[in-house]
Amino acid sequence: MVRTLFLVFLITMPMVGSLAGGTHDQHEDELSQFIRSRAVMLSNSGDLDEIIATAGSRRLVLLGEASHGTHEYYAWRDSISRRLIAEHGFRFIAVEGDWASLYALNRYVKHMPGSASSAKKVLEKLDRWPLWMWGNHEVVALAEWMRAFNKNLPIEERVGFYGKDVYDEWRSMDEVIGFLREHNRSLYRQARSHYACFSRYEGESWLYAQMVGQGASDCVLEVEAVVNLFRTHEDAFDQVSEESLFYARQNALVVKHAERFYRLAVTRQDASSWNARVRYMNMTVNRLLDKYGEDARGIVWAHNTHIGDARFTEMGQFGQENIGQLARVGHGPDNVFLLGFSTYRGTVKAGSAWGDRMQLMQVPPAREGSIESIFAGTGIGRFWISFGEEERNHAQFMEPMGNRAIGVVYNPEADGRQNYVNTIVPLRYDALIFFRETKALTPIVR
């Protein structure tokens, strides 16, 4: 049935653009009333008991967001994550952030030697734009709770916090070199020789990719060679803790997959670069599951465009995958829970262009015909809805519609033209939380 619906979606998608921009009509009012009859009002964490019970039995729970700068998304993901950890034994949170820099937060929450004195101290040291995405008080609150939860647990049972994205590759390169310098001078010299392939680019990955696109030699074999040093010399690390070795190996994988991501972004005009990043993130989550054991369960925080199954959005038309899709395929849909978040209007922290200063921006009312507009038509300020057989058999609900997606770069004036992903909502997610109005998160550094 799902495959048939997906094919119908691909056939009808070209018509969606004109429908999504139309006026609010009886069709949408009827759908709003259906959603109202299925919605569960949300005022406190207890109202999520049904979601927690369902998600708690899955191996992976993916928690989305419709922007990287909204307080409610972070706060409610925090609340859900705490319950999954405390009530259902989930072992880690993997977020859409950098492996090397956020590993310092993992050290802190797990009481590892040499960790910082507070979560705020860790996050104040983040130095890669956008700083507010993880350097905010909402993340501080979660990290301090995790540290308190872990305090009396054996070290092997402590819950971890990790970045799973492919960026910050130069820091990861330094971490690999530093680790090998300390533990094996021969392998250190080999790794340094391989990474010298990047020396002319001085930390500029885009420059590297552009030069390769113009005919310069790439570093594909060199980054793979460093990964293989860990694979073929395991006996060299017998005296190294499993945790330290895992961290170092993952840094080598960051460098390898970042090289591929940047190179493909410049040399290919298709979904290859996006998918290279997505597959790395999915691989990292699976490596964490393996690290924590056969029965381990994990939580993922990422944008809706990453956690909502791409096969049921226009992304799939362009060959783009995401971790929601890959997780469902890899683990089976009954072992994965995809929870999206959305809002009708409010404020958000974002930049006008990549690297620009952070701004407080207004999020205008969602465009007519979008799922946010239809949700707003229920008259309920805050609710969640799960997607089961009844929702997936409702003809109106199964029509493609816009689902807003705001990135770290945002232009509110162009919101209605640029920020919607055409979606079959009940198939993209297992459940969705809606807020009629939201506010921006609270950065540590203003």
ChimeraX attribute file (.defattr): number of C-alpha atoms within 10 A of each C-alpha:
attribute: neighborCount
match mode: 1-to-1
recipient: residues
	/A:1	5
	/A:2	10
	/A:3	9
	/A:4	8
	/A:5	16
	/A:6	16
	/A:7	12
	/A:8	13
	/A:9	22
	/A:10	16
	/A:11	11
	/A:12	11
	/A:13	18
	/A:14	13
	/A:15	10
	/A:16	17
	/A:17	16
	/A:18	9
	/A:19	15
	/A:20	21
	/A:21	16
	/A:22	12
	/A:23	11
	/A:24	16
	/A:25	10
	/A:26	9
	/A:27	11
	/A:28	21
	/A:29	15
	/A:30	15
	/A:31	20
	/A:32	21
	/A:33	16
	/A:34	16
	/A:35	19
	/A:36	19
	/A:37	11
	/A:38	16
	/A:39	20
	/A:40	18
	/A:41	17
	/A:42	17
	/A:43	11
	/A:44	9
	/A:45	12
	/A:46	9
	/A:47	14
	/A:48	18
	/A:49	12
	/A:50	12
	/A:51	17
	/A:52	19
	/A:53	14
	/A:54	10
	/A:55	23
	/A:56	22
	/A:57	18
	/A:58	20
	/A:59	20
	/A:60	27
	/A:61	28
	/A:62	29
	/A:63	30
	/A:64	28
	/A:65	28
	/A:66	21
	/A:67	28
	/A:68	26
	/A:69	29
	/A:70	24
	/A:71	21
	/A:72	21
	/A:73	28
	/A:74	25
	/A:75	17
	/A:76	17
	/A:77	21
	/A:78	20
	/A:79	14
	/A:80	20
	/A:81	25
	/A:82	18
	/A:83	18
	/A:84	22
	/A:85	20
	/A:86	12
	/A:87	12
	/A:88	17
	/A:89	17
	/A:90	26
	/A:91	22
	/A:92	24
	/A:93	23
	/A:94	22
	/A:95	23
	/A:96	20
	/A:97	21
	/A:98	22
	/A:99	27
	/A:100	26
	/A:101	20
	/A:102	20
	/A:103	18
	/A:104	22
	/A:105	27
	/A:106	25
	/A:107	20
	/A:108	24
	/A:109	27
	/A:110	25
	/A:111	18
	/A:112	12
	/A:113	8
	/A:114	9
	/A:115	16
	/A:116	16
	/A:117	10
	/A:118	15
	/A:119	24
	/A:120	19
	/A:121	16
	/A:122	21
	/A:123	24
	/A:124	16
	/A:125	13
	/A:126	17
	/A:127	11
	/A:128	12
	/A:129	14
	/A:130	21
	/A:131	20
	/A:132	24
	/A:133	21
	/A:134	23
	/A:135	23
	/A:136	22
	/A:137	21
	/A:138	22
	/A:139	22
	/A:140	20
	/A:141	14
	/A:142	20
	/A:143	23
	/A:144	17
	/A:145	15
	/A:146	24
	/A:147	22
	/A:148	14
	/A:149	17
	/A:150	18
	/A:151	14
	/A:152	10
	/A:153	12
	/A:154	9
	/A:155	12
	/A:156	9
	/A:157	13
	/A:158	19
	/A:159	22
	/A:160	24
	/A:161	24
	/A:162	25
	/A:163	24
	/A:164	29
	/A:165	24
	/A:166	29
	/A:167	24
	/A:168	21
	/A:169	24
	/A:170	19
	/A:171	18
	/A:172	25
	/A:173	23
	/A:174	15
	/A:175	18
	/A:176	24
	/A:177	23
	/A:178	14
	/A:179	18
	/A:180	21
	/A:181	16
	/A:182	9
	/A:183	14
	/A:184	12
	/A:185	13
	/A:186	10
	/A:187	19
	/A:188	20
	/A:189	13
	/A:190	16
	/A:191	23
	/A:192	18
	/A:193	12
	/A:194	17
	/A:195	18
	/A:196	13
	/A:197	16
	/A:198	17
	/A:199	10
	/A:200	10
	/A:201	14
	/A:202	10
	/A:203	14
	/A:204	12
	/A:205	20
	/A:206	15
	/A:207	16
	/A:208	24
	/A:209	23
	/A:210	16
	/A:211	17
	/A:212	17
	/A:213	17
	/A:214	11
	/A:215	9
	/A:216	11
	/A:217	11
	/A:218	18
	/A:219	20
	/A:220	14
	/A:221	11
	/A:222	18
	/A:223	25
	/A:224	16
	/A:225	18
	/A:226	26
	/A:227	21
	/A:228	13
	/A:229	17
	/A:230	18
	/A:231	11
	/A:232	9
	/A:233	11
	/A:234	10
	/A:235	9
	/A:236	14
	/A:237	15
	/A:238	10
	/A:239	9
	/A:240	11
	/A:241	9
	/A:242	11
	/A:243	10
	/A:244	11
	/A:245	17
	/A:246	14
	/A:247	18
	/A:248	22
	/A:249	20
	/A:250	19
	/A:251	25
	/A:252	27
	/A:253	24
	/A:254	31
	/A:255	25
	/A:256	24
	/A:257	23
	/A:258	24
	/A:259	23
	/A:260	21
	/A:261	23
	/A:262	22
	/A:263	25
	/A:264	21
	/A:265	19
	/A:266	18
	/A:267	16
	/A:268	11
	/A:269	9
	/A:270	13
	/A:271	16
	/A:272	19
	/A:273	21
	/A:274	17
	/A:275	18
	/A:276	21
	/A:277	24
	/A:278	23
	/A:279	18
	/A:280	21
	/A:281	25
	/A:282	20
	/A:283	17
	/A:284	22
	/A:285	25
	/A:286	17
	/A:287	14
	/A:288	21
	/A:289	19
	/A:290	13
	/A:291	13
	/A:292	20
	/A:293	11
	/A:294	8
	/A:295	10
	/A:296	16
	/A:297	25
	/A:298	26
	/A:299	24
	/A:300	27
	/A:301	25
	/A:302	24
	/A:303	22
	/A:304	29
	/A:305	26
	/A:306	21
	/A:307	27
	/A:308	30
	/A:309	28
	/A:310	27
	/A:311	25
	/A:312	25
	/A:313	27
	/A:314	22
	/A:315	18
	/A:316	17
	/A:317	15
	/A:318	10
	/A:319	14
	/A:320	20
	/A:321	24
	/A:322	24
	/A:323	27
	/A:324	33
	/A:325	24
	/A:326	19
	/A:327	25
	/A:328	17
	/A:329	13
	/A:330	14
	/A:331	14
	/A:332	13
	/A:333	16
	/A:334	12
	/A:335	18
	/A:336	24
	/A:337	27
	/A:338	26
	/A:339	27
	/A:340	26
	/A:341	23
	/A:342	25
	/A:343	31
	/A:344	23
	/A:345	19
	/A:346	17
	/A:347	18
	/A:348	26
	/A:349	27
	/A:350	27
	/A:351	20
	/A:352	15
	/A:353	12
	/A:354	12
	/A:355	13
	/A:356	13
	/A:357	13
	/A:358	22
	/A:359	14
	/A:360	14
	/A:361	19
	/A:362	16
	/A:363	23
	/A:364	15
	/A:365	17
	/A:366	23
	/A:367	24
	/A:368	20
	/A:369	24
	/A:370	27
	/A:371	30
	/A:372	23
	/A:373	22
	/A:374	24
	/A:375	27
	/A:376	23
	/A:377	20
	/A:378	20
	/A:379	12
	/A:380	16
	/A:381	17
	/A:382	19
	/A:383	21
	/A:384	21
	/A:385	21
	/A:386	19
	/A:387	17
	/A:388	12
	/A:389	9
	/A:390	11
	/A:391	19
	/A:392	17
	/A:393	12
	/A:394	13
	/A:395	9
	/A:396	15
	/A:397	21
	/A:398	17
	/A:399	18
	/A:400	30
	/A:401	27
	/A:402	28
	/A:403	26
	/A:404	26
	/A:405	20
	/A:406	24
	/A:407	17
	/A:408	21
	/A:409	17
	/A:410	23
	/A:411	18
	/A:412	16
	/A:413	11
	/A:414	10
	/A:415	18
	/A:416	19
	/A:417	11
	/A:418	14
	/A:419	20
	/A:420	21
	/A:421	19
	/A:422	24
	/A:423	29
	/A:424	27
	/A:425	26
	/A:426	24
	/A:427	24
	/A:428	24
	/A:429	25
	/A:430	22
	/A:431	21
	/A:432	21
	/A:433	22
	/A:434	26
	/A:435	22
	/A:436	22
	/A:437	17
	/A:438	20
	/A:439	20
	/A:440	22
	/A:441	24
	/A:442	19
	/A:443	21
	/A:444	18
	/A:445	12
	/A:446	10
